[in-house]
Amino acid sequence: MVWQSNIKFLIGLTSLMFLA
């Protein structure tokens, strides 16, 4: 499903922002 991939990408981006 595309939704799962989209969510995974969103979580990754958020994690990067939190790390920064």
SULBEL-V523861 format. One record per backbone hydrogen bond with DSSP energy under -0.5 kcal/mol. CO is the residue of the C=O (numbers start at 1). NH is the residue of the N-H. E is the energy in kcal/mol with one decimal. If there is no record, write none. Layout:
co=CO nh=NH e=E
co=CO nh=NH e=E
This chain:
co=1 nh=5 e=-1.1
co=2 nh=6 e=-2.6
co=3 nh=7 e=-2.8
co=4 nh=8 e=-2.4
co=5 nh=9 e=-2.2
co=6 nh=10 e=-2.4
co=7 nh=11 e=-2.8
co=8 nh=12 e=-2.2
co=9 nh=13 e=-2.4
co=10 nh=14 e=-2.5
co=11 nh=15 e=-2.6
co=12 nh=16 e=-2.1
co=13 nh=17 e=-2.1
co=14 nh=18 e=-2.4
co=15 nh=19 e=-2.2
co=16 nh=20 e=-2.4
